[in-house]
Amino acid sequence: MTEFEAAMTARGDVPAVTVGRRTLVAGTIITVKGERGEFEFRSARVVDGECQWLQVVGGTASHRAWRYFTPDRIKAVKRINRQECAE
């Protein structure tokens, strides 16, 4: 995890976003139409209650990068990473 990712997560700037019938939280693995590989959801830009774009990191194994996609390009939600809360 980079310093930027750690800072975003620590501040709680990673909202949960509903796209279609699925709720995406930080760490959710998705595939994108027209792109190779899998991507990990990091954050979203929400304006007036509507998701404008998703920030993800991923791609093929040899080429991982930060990318931005519109919600209509999501092809499938592979899995949702569930984090247990330690109390």
PyMOL commands that set and color helices and strands:
alter all, ss='L'
color gray80, all
select helices_A, chain A and resi 3-11+71-73
alter helices_A, ss='H'
color red, helices_A
select strands_A, chain A and resi 17-19+22-24+29-32+38-47+50-60+63-69+74-79
alter strands_A, ss='S'
color yellow, strands_A
deselect
rebuild
show_as cartoon
